[in-house]
């Protein structure tokens, strides 16, 4: 490689290092001053990220010097800091919304007992409940049938696939069964 080929890359590296130094200047000073103006969660994130960056640099330096960094105490410290990062991410992400656990049978019983005096409403409610039960049963039957057809597989078809290709697609014919014979 010629020296003239490397010069533009070195100039770009110098510009990038200057930019990086400007960006990191607040962190290269006193981190406490920077973090004192932050909310608690951001402060925790800042401290953990600075610690993680330092530990990662030490880990990389050890690996570059030929030391088995995974056996070094820095690795255990790095995993501990990574666990803190995961905890902060868990706190930042909102918990999944709970599914409404409304027991429809109990709700229907409450409504039915509350409306026991009004026979028209009680009859309509009973009809609606019967329709809903029928829909639920039909849906369950459909799901069961779909699962049964997906599960239903003829093992004979799988085992004869290799035999047909080996035997030249010729299989012995089965005798036809006639309905008059009964097996005992």
Backbone as JSON Lines, residues from 0, in Angstrom:
{"i":0,"aa":"X","n":[0.85,-1.16,0.0],"ca":[0.0,0.0,0.0],"c":[0.9,1.23,0.0]}
{"i":1,"aa":"X","n":[0.56,2.16,-0.8],"ca":[1.35,3.38,-0.95],"c":[0.92,4.4,0.11]}
{"i":2,"aa":"X","n":[1.85,5.25,0.55],"ca":[1.57,6.26,1.58],"c":[0.52,7.25,1.1]}
{"i":3,"aa":"X","n":[0.51,7.55,-0.15],"ca":[-0.48,8.51,-0.68],"c":[-1.9,7.95,-0.59]}
{"i":4,"aa":"X","n":[-2.03,6.62,-0.56],"ca":[-3.35,6.01,-0.46],"c":[-3.92,6.14,0.95]}
{"i":5,"aa":"X","n":[-3.06,6.19,1.96],"ca":[-3.49,6.19,3.36],"c":[-3.79,7.61,3.86]}
{"i":6,"aa":"X","n":[-3.25,8.61,3.25],"ca":[-3.37,9.99,3.73],"c":[-4.82,10.45,3.88]}
{"i":7,"aa":"X","n":[-5.72,10.23,2.92],"ca":[-7.11,10.67,3.13],"c":[-7.78,9.96,4.31]}
{"i":8,"aa":"X","n":[-7.45,8.7,4.5],"ca":[-8.05,7.96,5.61],"c":[-7.54,8.47,6.95]}
{"i":9,"aa":"X","n":[-6.26,8.83,7.02],"ca":[-5.71,9.39,8.25],"c":[-6.33,10.75,8.56]}
{"i":10,"aa":"X","n":[-6.56,11.54,7.53],"ca":[-7.2,12.84,7.73],"c":[-8.63,12.66,8.25]}
{"i":11,"aa":"X","n":[-9.34,11.69,7.7],"ca":[-10.71,11.41,8.16],"c":[-10.69,10.91,9.6]}
{"i":12,"aa":"X","n":[-9.71,10.08,9.95],"ca":[-9.58,9.59,11.32],"c":[-9.33,10.75,12.28]}
{"i":13,"aa":"X","n":[-8.5,11.7,11.88],"ca":[-8.21,12.86,12.72],"c":[-9.47,13.69,12.95]}
{"i":14,"aa":"X","n":[-10.26,13.89,11.89],"ca":[-11.52,14.64,12.02],"c":[-12.49,13.89,12.94]}
{"i":15,"aa":"X","n":[-12.58,12.58,12.77],"ca":[-13.48,11.78,13.6],"c":[-13.06,11.8,15.06]}
{"i":16,"aa":"X","n":[-11.75,11.75,15.33],"ca":[-11.27,11.79,16.71],"c":[-11.56,13.15,17.35]}
{"i":17,"aa":"X","n":[-11.42,14.22,16.58],"ca":[-11.75,15.55,17.11],"c":[-13.24,15.64,17.46]}
{"i":18,"aa":"X","n":[-14.08,15.12,16.58],"ca":[-15.52,15.12,16.84],"c":[-15.85,14.29,18.07]}
{"i":19,"aa":"X","n":[-15.22,13.13,18.19],"ca":[-15.46,12.27,19.34],"c":[-15.02,12.94,20.63]}
{"i":20,"aa":"X","n":[-13.9,13.62,20.59],"ca":[-13.41,14.3,21.79],"c":[-14.37,15.42,22.21]}
{"i":21,"aa":"X","n":[-14.94,16.14,21.25],"ca":[-15.91,17.19,21.57],"c":[-17.16,16.6,22.2]}
{"i":22,"aa":"X","n":[-17.61,15.47,21.66],"ca":[-18.82,14.84,22.18],"c":[-18.59,14.27,23.58]}
{"i":23,"aa":"X","n":[-17.41,13.7,23.8],"ca":[-17.12,13.07,25.09],"c":[-16.59,14.04,26.13]}
{"i":24,"aa":"X","n":[-16.36,15.28,25.79],"ca":[-15.78,16.24,26.72],"c":[-16.54,16.32,28.05]}
{"i":25,"aa":"X","n":[-17.88,16.37,28.04],"ca":[-18.58,16.41,29.33],"c":[-18.32,15.16,30.18]}
{"i":26,"aa":"X","n":[-18.17,14.02,29.53],"ca":[-17.95,12.78,30.28],"c":[-16.49,12.62,30.7]}
{"i":27,"aa":"X","n":[-15.58,13.24,29.98],"ca":[-14.17,13.13,30.34],"c":[-13.86,13.97,31.57]}
{"i":28,"aa":"X","n":[-14.71,14.93,31.87],"ca":[-14.55,15.76,33.06],"c":[-15.17,15.04,34.25]}
{"i":29,"aa":"X","n":[-15.95,15.76,35.01],"ca":[-16.6,15.21,36.19],"c":[-17.99,14.69,35.81]}
{"i":30,"aa":"X","n":[-18.18,13.4,35.9],"ca":[-19.46,12.79,35.54],"c":[-20.54,13.22,36.54]}
{"i":31,"aa":"X","n":[-20.14,13.47,37.77],"ca":[-21.09,13.9,38.8],"c":[-21.77,15.21,38.45]}
{"i":32,"aa":"X","n":[-21.01,16.14,37.85],"ca":[-21.61,17.42,37.45],"c":[-22.65,17.22,36.36]}
{"i":33,"aa":"X","n":[-22.34,16.36,35.42],"ca":[-23.28,16.1,34.32],"c":[-24.52,15.4,34.85]}
{"i":34,"aa":"X","n":[-24.33,14.42,35.72],"ca":[-25.46,13.61,36.19],"c":[-26.32,14.35,37.21]}
{"i":35,"aa":"X","n":[-25.79,15.37,37.86],"ca":[-26.57,16.07,38.88],"c":[-27.78,16.79,38.28]}
{"i":36,"aa":"X","n":[-27.75,17.06,37.0],"ca":[-28.84,17.77,36.34],"c":[-29.85,16.81,35.7]}
{"i":37,"aa":"X","n":[-29.64,15.52,35.88],"ca":[-30.48,14.53,35.2],"c":[-31.5,13.92,36.16]}
{"i":38,"aa":"X","n":[-32.59,13.4,35.6],"ca":[-33.52,12.62,36.42],"c":[-32.86,11.32,36.88]}
{"i":39,"aa":"X","n":[-33.46,10.68,37.85],"ca":[-32.85,9.51,38.49],"c":[-32.58,8.37,37.51]}
{"i":40,"aa":"X","n":[-33.54,8.05,36.66],"ca":[-33.36,6.94,35.73],"c":[-32.26,7.25,34.71]}
{"i":41,"aa":"X","n":[-32.23,8.47,34.21],"ca":[-31.18,8.86,33.27],"c":[-29.81,8.87,33.94]}
{"i":42,"aa":"X","n":[-29.78,9.25,35.2],"ca":[-28.53,9.25,35.95],"c":[-28.0,7.82,36.1]}
{"i":43,"aa":"X","n":[-28.9,6.89,36.43],"ca":[-28.5,5.49,36.56],"c":[-28.0,4.95,35.23]}
{"i":44,"aa":"X","n":[-28.71,5.31,34.15],"ca":[-28.28,4.87,32.82],"c":[-26.9,5.42,32.47]}
{"i":45,"aa":"X","n":[-26.66,6.68,32.79],"ca":[-25.37,7.29,32.49],"c":[-24.25,6.57,33.23]}
{"i":46,"aa":"X","n":[-24.43,6.36,34.53],"ca":[-23.39,5.69,35.31],"c":[-23.13,4.27,34.8]}
{"i":47,"aa":"X","n":[-24.18,3.56,34.49],"ca":[-24.01,2.18,34.03],"c":[-23.35,2.15,32.65]}
{"i":48,"aa":"X","n":[-23.74,3.06,31.77],"ca":[-23.14,3.08,30.43],"c":[-21.67,3.49,30.47]}
{"i":49,"aa":"X","n":[-21.32,4.46,31.33],"ca":[-19.92,4.85,31.46],"c":[-19.11,3.67,32.0]}
{"i":50,"aa":"X","n":[-19.65,3.01,33.01],"ca":[-18.97,1.84,33.58],"c":[-18.82,0.74,32.54]}
{"i":51,"aa":"X","n":[-19.86,0.51,31.76],"ca":[-19.81,-0.53,30.73],"c":[-18.78,-0.18,29.66]}
{"i":52,"aa":"X","n":[-18.71,1.09,29.29],"ca":[-17.73,1.51,28.29],"c":[-16.3,1.29,28.8]}
{"i":53,"aa":"X","n":[-16.06,1.66,30.05],"ca":[-14.72,1.47,30.62],"c":[-14.37,-0.01,30.7]}
{"i":54,"aa":"X","n":[-15.3,-0.82,31.2],"ca":[-15.04,-2.26,31.32],"c":[-14.83,-2.89,29.95]}
{"i":55,"aa":"X","n":[-15.58,-2.45,28.96],"ca":[-15.41,-2.99,27.6],"c":[-14.04,-2.63,27.03]}
{"i":56,"aa":"X","n":[-13.59,-1.41,27.29],"ca":[-12.26,-1.01,26.82],"c":[-11.16,-1.84,27.5]}
{"i":57,"aa":"X","n":[-11.3,-2.07,28.79],"ca":[-10.31,-2.89,29.5],"c":[-10.34,-4.32,28.96]}
{"i":58,"aa":"X","n":[-11.53,-4.85,28.74],"ca":[-11.67,-6.21,28.2],"c":[-11.01,-6.3,26.83]}
{"i":59,"aa":"X","n":[-11.26,-5.31,25.98],"ca":[-10.65,-5.31,24.63],"c":[-9.14,-5.19,24.71]}
{"i":60,"aa":"X","n":[-8.66,-4.36,25.62],"ca":[-7.21,-4.2,25.79],"c":[-6.57,-5.5,26.23]}
{"i":61,"aa":"X","n":[-7.2,-6.2,27.15],"ca":[-6.66,-7.49,27.6],"c":[-6.61,-8.49,26.45]}
{"i":62,"aa":"X","n":[-7.67,-8.52,25.65],"ca":[-7.69,-9.47,24.53],"c":[-6.62,-9.13,23.5]}
{"i":63,"aa":"X","n":[-6.4,-7.83,23.26],"ca":[-5.37,-7.42,22.3],"c":[-3.97,-7.76,22.79]}
{"i":64,"aa":"X","n":[-3.79,-7.79,24.1],"ca":[-2.49,-8.12,24.67],"c":[-2.29,-9.62,24.85]}
{"i":65,"aa":"X","n":[-3.25,-10.42,24.41],"ca":[-3.1,-11.87,24.43],"c":[-3.5,-12.52,25.74]}
{"i":66,"aa":"X","n":[-4.13,-11.79,26.63],"ca":[-4.57,-12.35,27.91],"c":[-5.94,-12.99,27.69]}
{"i":67,"aa":"X","n":[-6.17,-14.12,28.38],"ca":[-7.48,-14.76,28.31],"c":[-8.45,-13.92,29.14]}
{"i":68,"aa":"X","n":[-9.15,-13.01,28.49],"ca":[-9.98,-12.03,29.19],"c":[-11.21,-12.66,29.83]}
{"i":69,"aa":"X","n":[-11.64,-13.79,29.34],"ca":[-12.83,-14.43,29.92],"c":[-12.53,-15.04,31.29]}
{"i":70,"aa":"X","n":[-11.26,-15.29,31.58],"ca":[-10.88,-15.81,32.89],"c":[-10.47,-14.68,33.84]}
{"i":71,"aa":"X","n":[-10.38,-13.47,33.33],"ca":[-9.97,-12.31,34.12],"c":[-11.17,-11.77,34.9]}
{"i":72,"aa":"X","n":[-10.95,-11.18,36.08],"ca":[-12.06,-10.61,36.85],"c":[-12.84,-9.51,36.12]}
{"i":73,"aa":"X","n":[-12.24,-8.92,35.11],"ca":[-12.94,-7.88,34.34],"c":[-14.17,-8.47,33.66]}
{"i":74,"aa":"X","n":[-14.08,-9.72,33.26],"ca":[-15.22,-10.35,32.57],"c":[-16.41,-10.49,33.52]}
{"i":75,"aa":"X","n":[-16.17,-10.89,34.76],"ca":[-17.28,-11.0,35.72],"c":[-17.88,-9.62,36.0]}
{"i":76,"aa":"X","n":[-17.02,-8.61,36.06],"ca":[-17.5,-7.24,36.27],"c":[-18.32,-6.78,35.06]}
{"i":77,"aa":"X","n":[-17.89,-7.16,33.88],"ca":[-18.6,-6.79,32.66],"c":[-19.99,-7.44,32.63]}
{"i":78,"aa":"X","n":[-20.08,-8.69,33.03],"ca":[-21.39,-9.36,33.06],"c":[-22.29,-8.74,34.13]}
{"i":79,"aa":"X","n":[-21.72,-8.32,35.26],"ca":[-22.51,-7.67,36.3],"c":[-23.08,-6.35,35.78]}
{"i":80,"aa":"X","n":[-22.26,-5.57,35.1],"ca":[-22.73,-4.29,34.55],"c":[-23.77,-4.53,33.46]}
{"i":81,"aa":"X","n":[-23.6,-5.59,32.69],"ca":[-24.59,-5.92,31.65],"c":[-25.93,-6.26,32.29]}
{"i":82,"aa":"X","n":[-25.9,-6.92,33.45],"ca":[-27.15,-7.22,34.15],"c":[-27.84,-5.93,34.6]}
{"i":83,"aa":"X","n":[-27.04,-4.95,35.03],"ca":[-27.63,-3.66,35.39],"c":[-28.28,-3.0,34.18]}
{"i":84,"aa":"X","n":[-27.63,-3.1,33.03],"ca":[-28.21,-2.54,31.8],"c":[-29.55,-3.2,31.49]}
{"i":85,"aa":"X","n":[-29.61,-4.51,31.65],"ca":[-30.86,-5.24,31.39],"c":[-31.95,-4.81,32.37]}
{"i":86,"aa":"X","n":[-31.58,-4.59,33.63],"ca":[-32.57,-4.14,34.61],"c":[-33.11,-2.76,34.25]}
{"i":87,"aa":"X","n":[-32.23,-1.88,33.81],"ca":[-32.68,-0.54,33.42],"c":[-33.59,-0.62,32.2]}
{"i":88,"aa":"X","n":[-33.26,-1.47,31.24],"ca":[-34.11,-1.63,30.06],"c":[-35.47,-2.19,30.45]}
{"i":89,"aa":"X","n":[-35.49,-3.09,31.42],"ca":[-36.75,-3.67,31.87],"c":[-37.61,-2.6,32.53]}
{"i":90,"aa":"X","n":[-36.97,-1.69,33.28],"ca":[-37.71,-0.61,33.93],"c":[-38.24,0.37,32.89]}
{"i":91,"aa":"X","n":[-37.45,0.64,31.86],"ca":[-37.86,1.6,30.83],"c":[-39.03,1.09,29.99]}
{"i":92,"aa":"X","n":[-39.05,-0.19,29.72],"ca":[-40.13,-0.73,28.89],"c":[-41.36,-0.93,29.77]}
{"i":93,"aa":"X","n":[-42.51,-0.46,29.32],"ca":[-43.71,-0.6,30.13],"c":[-44.14,-2.06,30.2]}
{"i":94,"aa":"X","n":[-44.75,-2.46,31.29],"ca":[-45.2,-3.85,31.4],"c":[-46.31,-4.13,30.4]}
{"i":95,"aa":"X","n":[-46.39,-5.37,29.99],"ca":[-47.42,-5.77,29.04],"c":[-48.79,-5.63,29.7]}
{"i":96,"aa":"X","n":[-49.74,-5.19,28.92],"ca":[-51.07,-4.99,29.46],"c":[-51.73,-6.33,29.75]}
{"i":97,"aa":"X","n":[-52.39,-6.38,30.89],"ca":[-53.07,-7.61,31.26],"c":[-54.32,-7.78,30.42]}
{"i":98,"aa":"X","n":[-54.58,-9.02,30.13],"ca":[-55.84,-9.31,29.44],"c":[-56.95,-9.21,30.47]}
{"i":99,"aa":"X","n":[-58.09,-8.74,30.01],"ca":[-59.19,-8.63,30.96],"c":[-59.64,-10.04,31.31]}
{"i":100,"aa":"X","n":[-59.66,-10.3,32.57],"ca":[-60.02,-11.63,33.05],"c":[-61.46,-11.67,33.51]}
{"i":101,"aa":"X","n":[-62.38,-11.23,32.67],"ca":[-63.78,-11.21,33.04],"c":[-64.35,-12.6,32.86]}
{"i":102,"aa":"X","n":[-64.89,-13.12,33.91],"ca":[-65.53,-14.41,33.85],"c":[-66.97,-14.17,33.41]}
{"i":103,"aa":"X","n":[-67.27,-14.51,32.18],"ca":[-68.59,-14.19,31.62],"c":[-69.71,-14.94,32.33]}
{"i":104,"aa":"X","n":[-69.43,-16.13,32.8],"ca":[-70.49,-16.88,33.48],"c":[-70.88,-16.2,34.79]}
{"i":105,"aa":"X","n":[-69.88,-15.73,35.53],"ca":[-70.16,-15.05,36.79],"c":[-70.89,-13.74,36.52]}
{"i":106,"aa":"X","n":[-70.44,-13.0,35.5],"ca":[-71.1,-11.74,35.17],"c":[-72.54,-11.98,34.75]}
{"i":107,"aa":"X","n":[-72.77,-13.02,33.96],"ca":[-74.13,-13.34,33.53],"c":[-75.0,-13.71,34.73]}
{"i":108,"aa":"X","n":[-74.43,-14.44,35.68],"ca":[-75.19,-14.84,36.87],"c":[-75.58,-13.6,37.68]}
{"i":109,"aa":"X","n":[-74.66,-12.65,37.83],"ca":[-74.98,-11.41,38.54],"c":[-76.11,-10.66,37.85]}
{"i":110,"aa":"X","n":[-76.0,-10.53,36.55],"ca":[-77.01,-9.79,35.79],"c":[-78.35,-10.51,35.86]}
{"i":111,"aa":"X","n":[-78.32,-11.83,35.71],"ca":[-79.56,-12.6,35.73],"c":[-80.24,-12.46,37.09]}
{"i":112,"aa":"X","n":[-79.48,-12.54,38.17],"ca":[-80.07,-12.42,39.5],"c":[-80.57,-11.0,39.76]}
{"i":113,"aa":"X","n":[-79.85,-10.02,39.22],"ca":[-80.26,-8.64,39.42],"c":[-81.54,-8.33,38.64]}
{"i":114,"aa":"X","n":[-81.69,-8.95,37.48],"ca":[-82.85,-8.69,36.64],"c":[-83.92,-9.78,36.76]}
{"i":115,"aa":"X","n":[-83.93,-10.48,37.86],"ca":[-84.86,-11.59,38.03],"c":[-86.31,-11.14,37.99]}
{"i":116,"aa":"X","n":[-86.58,-9.9,38.38],"ca":[-87.95,-9.41,38.39],"c":[-88.49,-9.16,36.98]}
{"i":117,"aa":"X","n":[-87.65,-8.75,36.05],"ca":[-88.08,-8.42,34.7],"c":[-87.92,-9.66,33.82]}
{"i":118,"aa":"X","n":[-89.02,-10.33,33.52],"ca":[-88.97,-11.6,32.82],"c":[-88.55,-11.46,31.36]}
{"i":119,"aa":"X","n":[-88.93,-10.37,30.69],"ca":[-88.54,-10.18,29.28],"c":[-87.03,-10.09,29.15]}
{"i":120,"aa":"X","n":[-86.43,-9.28,29.98],"ca":[-84.97,-9.12,29.92],"c":[-84.28,-10.42,30.32]}
{"i":121,"aa":"X","n":[-84.84,-11.09,31.31],"ca":[-84.25,-12.36,31.76],"c":[-84.29,-13.39,30.63]}
{"i":122,"aa":"X","n":[-85.4,-13.45,29.89],"ca":[-85.51,-14.4,28.78],"c":[-84.53,-14.06,27.66]}
{"i":123,"aa":"X","n":[-84.41,-12.76,27.34],"ca":[-83.46,-12.35,26.3],"c":[-82.04,-12.69,26.7]}
{"i":124,"aa":"X","n":[-81.74,-12.45,27.97],"ca":[-80.4,-12.75,28.47],"c":[-80.13,-14.25,28.4]}
{"i":125,"aa":"X","n":[-81.09,-15.05,28.75],"ca":[-80.93,-16.5,28.68],"c":[-80.7,-16.95,27.24]}
{"i":126,"aa":"X","n":[-81.43,-16.36,26.29],"ca":[-81.24,-16.69,24.88],"c":[-79.84,-16.3,24.4]}
{"i":127,"aa":"X","n":[-79.4,-15.1,24.77],"ca":[-78.07,-14.64,24.38],"c":[-76.98,-15.55,24.94]}
{"i":128,"aa":"X","n":[-77.15,-15.96,26.18],"ca":[-76.16,-16.85,26.8],"c":[-76.14,-18.19,26.08]}
{"i":129,"aa":"X","n":[-77.29,-18.69,25.72],"ca":[-77.35,-19.96,24.99],"c":[-76.67,-19.84,23.63]}
{"i":130,"aa":"X","n":[-76.9,-18.72,22.94],"ca":[-76.25,-18.51,21.64],"c":[-74.74,-18.43,21.79]}
{"i":131,"aa":"X","n":[-74.28,-17.71,22.8],"ca":[-72.84,-17.57,23.03],"c":[-72.21,-18.93,23.35]}
{"i":132,"aa":"X","n":[-72.89,-19.73,24.15],"ca":[-72.37,-21.07,24.46],"c":[-72.29,-21.92,23.2]}
{"i":133,"aa":"X","n":[-73.32,-21.81,22.35],"ca":[-73.32,-22.59,21.11],"c":[-72.17,-22.16,20.2]}
{"i":134,"aa":"X","n":[-71.93,-20.84,20.12],"ca":[-70.82,-20.35,19.31],"c":[-69.49,-20.85,19.85]}
{"i":135,"aa":"X","n":[-69.34,-20.8,21.17],"ca":[-68.09,-21.24,21.79],"c":[-67.87,-22.73,21.56]}
{"i":136,"aa":"X","n":[-68.93,-23.52,21.67],"ca":[-68.8,-24.96,21.43],"c":[-68.47,-25.25,19.98]}
{"i":137,"aa":"X","n":[-69.08,-24.51,19.05],"ca":[-68.79,-24.71,17.63],"c":[-67.34,-24.34,17.33]}
{"i":138,"aa":"X","n":[-66.89,-23.26,17.92],"ca":[-65.5,-22.84,17.71],"c":[-64.53,-23.87,18.28]}
{"i":139,"aa":"X","n":[-64.85,-24.41,19.45],"ca":[-64.0,-25.44,20.05],"c":[-64.0,-26.7,19.2]}
{"i":140,"aa":"X","n":[-65.15,-27.06,18.66],"ca":[-65.23,-28.25,17.81],"c":[-64.42,-28.05,16.53]}
{"i":141,"aa":"X","n":[-64.48,-26.84,15.96],"ca":[-63.69,-26.54,14.76],"c":[-62.2,-26.66,15.05]}
{"i":142,"aa":"X","n":[-61.79,-26.1,16.17],"ca":[-60.37,-26.15,16.53],"c":[-59.93,-27.59,16.76]}
{"i":143,"aa":"X","n":[-60.79,-28.37,17.38],"ca":[-60.47,-29.78,17.63],"c":[-60.37,-30.55,16.32]}
{"i":144,"aa":"X","n":[-61.28,-30.27,15.4],"ca":[-61.26,-30.95,14.1],"c":[-60.03,-30.56,13.3]}
{"i":145,"aa":"X","n":[-59.67,-29.29,13.36],"ca":[-58.48,-28.83,12.64],"c":[-57.23,-29.47,13.21]}
{"i":146,"aa":"X","n":[-57.18,-29.6,14.53],"ca":[-56.02,-30.23,15.16],"c":[-55.97,-31.72,14.81]}
{"i":147,"aa":"X","n":[-57.12,-32.35,14.73],"ca":[-57.16,-33.78,14.41],"c":[-56.72,-34.03,12.97]}
{"i":148,"aa":"X","n":[-57.13,-33.18,12.04],"ca":[-56.72,-33.38,10.65],"c":[-55.24,-33.07,10.47]}
{"i":149,"aa":"X","n":[-54.73,-32.12,11.21],"ca":[-53.3,-31.81,11.12],"c":[-52.48,-32.94,11.72]}
{"i":150,"aa":"X","n":[-53.01,-33.55,12.77],"ca":[-52.31,-34.63,13.44],"c":[-52.42,-35.94,12.66]}
{"i":151,"aa":"X","n":[-53.5,-36.08,11.92],"ca":[-53.78,-37.32,11.21],"c":[-52.8,-37.46,10.05]}
{"i":152,"aa":"X","n":[-51.96,-38.43,10.13],"ca":[-50.98,-38.67,9.08],"c":[-50.88,-40.17,8.91]}
{"i":153,"aa":"X","n":[-50.9,-40.58,7.7],"ca":[-50.86,-42.01,7.45],"c":[-49.41,-42.46,7.39]}
{"i":154,"aa":"X","n":[-48.96,-43.22,8.36],"ca":[-47.57,-43.66,8.37],"c":[-47.25,-44.59,7.2]}
{"i":155,"aa":"X","n":[-48.25,-45.28,6.67],"ca":[-48.01,-46.19,5.55],"c":[-47.56,-45.42,4.32]}
{"i":156,"aa":"X","n":[-48.09,-44.23,4.11],"ca":[-47.68,-43.44,2.96],"c":[-46.22,-43.04,3.06]}
{"i":157,"aa":"X","n":[-45.77,-42.68,4.25],"ca":[-44.38,-42.28,4.43],"c":[-43.44,-43.45,4.25]}
{"i":158,"aa":"X","n":[-43.81,-44.63,4.76],"ca":[-42.91,-45.77,4.71],"c":[-42.82,-46.38,3.31]}
{"i":159,"aa":"X","n":[-43.85,-46.23,2.49],"ca":[-43.81,-46.83,1.16],"c":[-43.18,-45.92,0.12]}
{"i":160,"aa":"X","n":[-42.92,-44.68,0.47],"ca":[-42.34,-43.76,-0.51],"c":[-40.98,-44.24,-0.96]}
{"i":161,"aa":"X","n":[-40.16,-44.68,-0.04],"ca":[-38.83,-45.17,-0.39],"c":[-38.9,-46.51,-1.09]}
{"i":162,"aa":"X","n":[-39.85,-47.35,-0.73],"ca":[-39.98,-48.68,-1.32],"c":[-40.37,-48.57,-2.78]}
{"i":163,"aa":"X","n":[-41.26,-47.65,-3.11],"ca":[-41.71,-47.5,-4.49],"c":[-40.56,-47.1,-5.4]}
{"i":164,"aa":"X","n":[-39.74,-46.18,-4.94],"ca":[-38.65,-45.74,-5.81],"c":[-37.62,-46.85,-5.98]}
{"i":165,"aa":"X","n":[-37.41,-47.66,-4.95],"ca":[-36.44,-48.74,-5.06],"c":[-36.98,-49.87,-5.93]}
{"i":166,"aa":"X","n":[-38.25,-50.17,-5.82],"ca":[-38.83,-51.31,-6.52],"c":[-39.38,-50.92,-7.88]}
{"i":167,"aa":"X","n":[-39.13,-49.72,-8.31],"ca":[-39.61,-49.32,-9.63],"c":[-41.09,-49.01,-9.63]}
{"i":168,"aa":"X","n":[-41.6,-48.44,-8.57],"ca":[-43.0,-48.03,-8.43],"c":[-43.97,-49.21,-8.55]}
{"i":169,"aa":"X","n":[-43.52,-50.39,-8.25],"ca":[-44.42,-51.54,-8.31],"c":[-44.59,-52.07,-6.89]}
{"i":170,"aa":"X","n":[-45.8,-52.11,-6.46],"ca":[-46.12,-52.69,-5.16],"c":[-47.09,-53.84,-5.4]}
{"i":171,"aa":"X","n":[-47.03,-54.83,-4.54],"ca":[-47.99,-55.93,-4.7],"c":[-49.41,-55.41,-4.46]}
{"i":172,"aa":"X","n":[-50.32,-55.95,-5.24],"ca":[-51.71,-55.52,-5.12],"c":[-52.35,-56.21,-3.93]}
{"i":173,"aa":"X","n":[-53.21,-55.48,-3.26],"ca":[-53.94,-56.04,-2.14],"c":[-55.21,-56.7,-2.65]}
{"i":174,"aa":"X","n":[-55.6,-57.77,-2.03],"ca":[-56.87,-58.39,-2.43],"c":[-58.02,-57.49,-2.0]}
{"i":175,"aa":"X","n":[-59.05,-57.46,-2.84],"ca":[-60.22,-56.65,-2.52],"c":[-61.03,-57.35,-1.45]}
{"i":176,"aa":"X","n":[-61.43,-56.56,-0.48],"ca":[-62.26,-57.12,0.59],"c":[-63.71,-56.95,0.22]}
{"i":177,"aa":"X","n":[-64.41,-57.95,0.5],"ca":[-65.83,-57.86,0.22],"c":[-66.55,-57.78,1.55]}
{"i":178,"aa":"X","n":[-67.62,-57.06,1.59],"ca":[-68.31,-56.75,2.83],"c":[-68.94,-57.95,3.5]}
{"i":179,"aa":"X","n":[-69.06,-59.12,2.82],"ca":[-69.75,-60.26,3.4],"c":[-68.89,-61.02,4.39]}
{"i":180,"aa":"X","n":[-67.61,-60.94,4.27],"ca":[-66.74,-61.67,5.18],"c":[-66.59,-60.89,6.48]}
{"i":181,"aa":"X","n":[-66.71,-61.6,7.56],"ca":[-66.55,-60.98,8.87],"c":[-65.29,-61.53,9.51]}
{"i":182,"aa":"X","n":[-64.57,-60.64,10.15],"ca":[-63.37,-61.08,10.87],"c":[-63.78,-61.51,12.26]}
{"i":183,"aa":"X","n":[-63.14,-62.57,12.72],"ca":[-63.46,-63.08,14.05],"c":[-62.3,-62.88,14.96]}
